[in-house]
Amino acid sequence: MKIKYLLFVLSVFSAFLGVSLLFGEDIPLQVITSPKVFSLMHTDLHDQFKISVLMNRNDTYHLDTQYIQKSLIQDGENHVPIRVERIEVSKERMDIVESEYYLVNFVVSLQIESNDHFIQYEDASIVITYENDQVMELHIGEFNYLFNDGSSDLSLYTLQGTYGKVNDVNTVTGIAIELYNKSTSNIIIKRVDIVSKDVSLNNDYLIEKDRDIDIFENVSDILLIDEYYFDSFESDEQQHSLLVKQTKKLYIPVLYNDNIKHISRFIVSVTYEINDEEKVFYVDDFIFMNHLHFGPEYEEHYRVYTYGS
């Protein structure tokens, strides 16, 4: 009799444990995003990129790709379909705003194909609808995605960033780029830009620089001026000749135009003139800095969301 009672108690406990594991603790899911600039260039059908967030739980159905009904990136009435290929969850938790969170990476791909198309969302969100019809909408920042191979008159020799603090945030302060004219005609370089609205390059200070530049060198020292300001203003075109089969090293400092005062990965575009025709050469999105956009210096821009379990 005692054995039957003990078996009954164990079966009830096992059932309770199973239900608990299935549905997780009855704790609301809290999600934190840190808006950033996405500046990406399409290269092939297998292109993927990460959207990183923080979550206070790792046992929720929100992390199950099989439970996702549909997903997209949206800005107002505009949207583009995406596929969540996988979801990466850190093993360790991070201390953020006096609480502990898991780092979660949504690894996604765009579900469209084009040879010449530019998506620019200034206020983008990732929107995921689950099988129970719950919708998780998370603001991610500025989203730029370029479908364009660009011209073939130029080729990239070298590309590096300079780094420092802007508004107490470690970020890219400028880029040093070396270009090669592989065409049979002389080229006039007019502008070098970042494919972004919130962050740009200051072409007023575009200079030719033959010497090597240290990655932590101060912008004002490179430009040989007293002080450089990263605030926004319009910058004009320049005229830098690049002769046939020659290379040229250029340096251009960054401008931060809006609330987002940091950037780590972006497309570089070079506007030039050849045979009285204006063209654009694109440099595939390059990872200048590989670090998380979570920490005390980013807290004022955090977006916090709460969802029922």
Steps between C-alpha positions, in 0.01 A plus 500: 500500500785735592674415173185581297463831686865585440464422128190721486686791663794458260269493197325820612836669560626389159190637330536831685867519407419427135241776486743741668770422246256531212360838594791643699474709811213743521735798465430769238750509217701821495689599185751783458618639167782747438430685171788502251570566134470201267681570171514176301569399141351195332760267351325161458188301583654372824564842656411510869533762772438518874253706697610496865272554799502420870244270668449418865394143414639217288208259545233677296334399173615833356837329448358208300528555123247221440240706684544807278213563260651793308764770543591828337688827536264795504497879498147639514309366200818375331628153569719225358461127579782322682566146612634425847757234413600429859505655845822506703474533878799563725574247773598767747289795612605864487445760772299780337313776688524308829349183352631194317432435133593251231646628175274383217597517131226467239694381194285608204497523122295717265238312300525710184737497205601796283789635294436869559301597806562705814309455824537793742293496817578784741297355790506123454358221715519123480147358522450131580159332508477168685265205455284619792460833309707695754703771324841611626599837350847629592658828390849435356605842361586603143496226235672531160527210257647542153453277198754639254832378362616854417759588238818311409744783418642504852626235737572511871860466617470572871231614744531573870332708764625738764344466842429718800225632725207705375261606777680253732431209262784306336431508127640559151633855460613482136608270218824466304445351155736420214348469151644369174396625156485187289327670205664644187396858584585750771249532784393794716390396850223731621364351823542212741191414706348255744172342392303640794288800593596538867875465437698649211850598393614861504619560144601857586795334675569229240878508463773307320725330751799296379631403843369216713240606755484350849155365581487692830638825360300809582298637207623856550862379487437320171330806351762738649237722662448617859175313561249291305126495580285197420178702476296496182520741211498472121829409338588587141649308209872493440725450199774239546660364185581131478709416195481183295648194678587710806392487863401777741469505880222712648384577853150623589368570854154394616196720569231388746175658391241371747443319830707196403860601573673176410544270201700180457415343162403682181514533123736758352403668172741693276351748252729578209504633146645320200470613138247768604277236662430481874512153655501339844732230632380305805717331761319206660394554862816478708517420872705785643421417863377172644339581832161497670282809508403431859660670799473811718591735213199377297239485777330833425391363160378158619146390407340266756206269418297263717300200377287248684635151537 
